[in-house]
Amino acid sequence: MSTTLLIEIATFVAALAGLILIHEFGHYVAARMMKIEVEEFGLGFPPRLATLFTWGGTRFSLNWIPLGGFVRPKGENDPNIPGGLAAANPWKRLFVLFAGPFANLFIGILLFAMIYNQVGVPVTDQVQIQEVVPDTPAAVAGLLVGDLILEVDGVPVKSTDGLHDAIYASLDQPITMIYSRDGQTGEVTLTPRSNPPAGQGAIGILMGNPTRQVGLFAALPMGTAAVFEQGRQLLAFPVRMIQGQIAPEEGRLVGLKGMFDIYQEVRQTEPTLDIPRGVNIMAFFATISISLGVLNLLPIPALDGGRILFTLPEIILRRRIPPQYENVINMVSFALLLVLLLFINLQDFINPVTLP
């Protein structure tokens, strides 16, 4: 095994463990805020290697399996233990349960804000040429990468959709484009093709938006919007698969090896002038963090979302689901979840992830 591969594995494990640890730290901070005692905060998973220190009645431990961590609140499943999680009122329990997933979503916001801070944010009311295919109408007319398209046949261009529609409304007919290059305007005439070669488009350009630089604080709202959009797409995945919009192999779940395979591909992606080194890696781990947050909020027993679901009747109906029933359901669901995780991780070896 090469030194490079060992470094990649160590970096991947450390980053993934950090995201899981952030999730558990969210639960820990929320529990302490709600005056709920926490018996142990573990770095890694048991068996326990050593006790690092004790603070505020909480044992901070180092464990043998170096992937993430855990929080063990006092009386997590027994409402008869005073000062414990299960004995707290339902609003406090909800706060603690939501805190872990929200910590992951917050990290996603920060990472995307850092990305926007580095690469800039799109100016959505301007259209810029990102690529020009050789020997196409755009290339022959003299359009270049970086040109801003201002008008098509006298109509102002305000979006990529607007430029697309203007081009395809005049297939096989000459159109006039006004563009801006280095502060100077120019004009070209070209004819969009009705039957272009595959992947070239009618005039042979890849269009996008120019970007503007923003500070980290100003990028936070855009980071929030990016997290919201990724969460929405993640939840829409099953529906799109059922509707046939996504092939099953494209929507498959991946385990640790699958994630590491994707991580290696991301690391090998060469930086460009528009995408500095490290941005793709930040985006990868931002996506992982968002996935941890969203999936943990799903109403599945044994996950935070399932525990939240069990708490809601106490708030709405003023009646608590008997803890013994809740505990049995969580235990059975946890066992099934472990089986599912084992199957997913085996699939990564039997049918490795392939990226386009």
Secondary structure, 3 states (H helix, E strand, C coil): CCHHHHHHHHHHHHHHHHHHHHHHHHHHHHHHHCCCCEEEEEEEEEEEEEEEEEECCEEEEEEEEEEEEEEEECCCCCCCCCCCCCCCCHHHHHHHHHHHHHHHHHHHHHHHHHHHHHHCEECCCCEEEEEECCCCHHHHHCCCCCCEEEEECCEECCCHHHHHHHHHCCCCCCEEEEEEECCEEEEEEECCCCCCCCCCCCCCEEEECCEECCCHHHHHHHHHHHHHHHHHHHHHHHHHHHCCCCCCCCCCCCCHHHHHHHHHHHHHCCCCCCCCCCHHHHHHHHHHHHHHHHHHCCCCCCCHHHHHHHHHHHHHCCCCCCHHHHHHHHHHHHHHHHHHHHHHHHHHHHCCCCCC
